[in-house]
Amino acid sequence: MSLRKKIYLDTSVPSAIFDLGKAERLKVTKNWFQYDAVDYELYTGDLSFNEIDRLLTEDKKRKILDFIGSLEMKKLKTTDEAI
């Protein structure tokens, strides 16, 4: 059993890695993933994947999905109970 805290990451967190227009946001997010993310059980959900899928920029969409896929992140499904 893991004693790490659980954290849910919505679409804005991994997309910040590729936000070249906001240098400070990109730096803080990269540092968090590099040094702090290991302290947490990471979660995202199908709603985030749906949002990513609606991105108009195919390159950004692929980069975000590849990045998420490189992490030990669990995917939560939306259920009637969760809504």
C-alpha positions as CSV (number, residue, x, y, z in Angstrom):
1,M,0.0,0.0,0.0
2,S,1.3,3.4,-1.0
3,L,1.6,6.2,1.5
4,R,2.0,8.8,-1.1
5,K,-0.7,11.5,-1.4
6,K,-3.0,11.3,-4.4
7,I,-3.3,14.2,-6.8
8,Y,-5.6,14.7,-9.7
9,L,-4.1,16.5,-12.7
10,D,-6.5,18.2,-15.0
11,T,-5.6,19.1,-18.6
12,S,-4.0,22.4,-17.7
13,V,-1.1,20.8,-15.8
14,P,0.5,18.6,-18.5
15,S,-0.4,21.2,-21.2
16,A,1.7,23.7,-19.3
17,I,4.8,21.8,-20.3
18,F,4.2,22.9,-23.8
19,D,3.1,26.5,-23.1
20,L,6.0,28.4,-24.7
21,G,4.1,31.7,-24.3
22,K,4.3,31.5,-20.5
23,A,8.0,30.8,-19.6
24,E,7.5,30.9,-15.8
25,R,4.6,28.5,-15.9
26,L,6.5,26.1,-18.1
27,K,9.6,26.2,-15.8
28,V,7.6,25.7,-12.6
29,T,5.6,22.8,-14.2
30,K,8.7,21.1,-15.6
31,N,10.4,21.4,-12.2
32,W,7.4,20.0,-10.4
33,F,7.3,16.9,-12.7
34,Q,11.1,16.5,-12.5
35,Y,11.4,16.8,-8.7
36,D,8.1,16.6,-6.9
37,A,5.7,14.4,-8.9
38,V,7.4,11.3,-7.6
39,D,6.0,12.1,-4.2
40,Y,2.4,11.6,-5.4
41,E,0.2,9.0,-6.9
42,L,-0.9,10.8,-10.1
43,Y,-4.4,10.6,-11.6
44,T,-6.1,12.1,-14.5
45,G,-9.5,11.3,-16.0
46,D,-11.3,10.6,-19.2
47,L,-12.7,14.1,-19.1
48,S,-9.1,15.4,-19.5
49,F,-8.5,13.1,-22.4
50,N,-11.7,14.3,-24.1
51,E,-10.5,17.9,-23.6
52,I,-7.1,17.1,-25.1
53,D,-8.7,15.3,-28.0
54,R,-10.6,18.5,-28.9
55,L,-7.3,20.5,-29.2
56,L,-7.0,22.0,-32.7
57,T,-3.2,21.7,-32.8
58,E,-2.4,18.1,-33.6
59,D,1.3,18.5,-32.6
60,K,0.4,19.9,-29.2
61,K,-2.2,17.2,-28.7
62,R,0.3,14.4,-29.6
63,K,3.0,16.0,-27.3
64,I,0.6,16.2,-24.3
65,L,-0.7,12.6,-24.8
66,D,2.9,11.3,-25.2
67,F,3.9,13.1,-22.0
68,I,1.0,11.8,-20.0
69,G,1.8,8.3,-21.4
70,S,5.3,8.6,-20.1
71,L,4.1,9.1,-16.5
72,E,2.9,6.6,-14.0
73,M,-0.5,8.1,-14.0
74,K,-3.8,6.3,-13.4
75,K,-6.8,7.2,-15.5
76,L,-10.2,7.6,-13.8
77,K,-13.4,7.1,-15.6
78,T,-16.4,9.4,-15.2
79,T,-19.4,7.6,-13.7
80,D,-22.9,8.7,-12.9
81,E,-21.8,8.6,-9.2
82,A,-18.9,11.0,-9.9
83,I,-21.1,13.6,-11.6
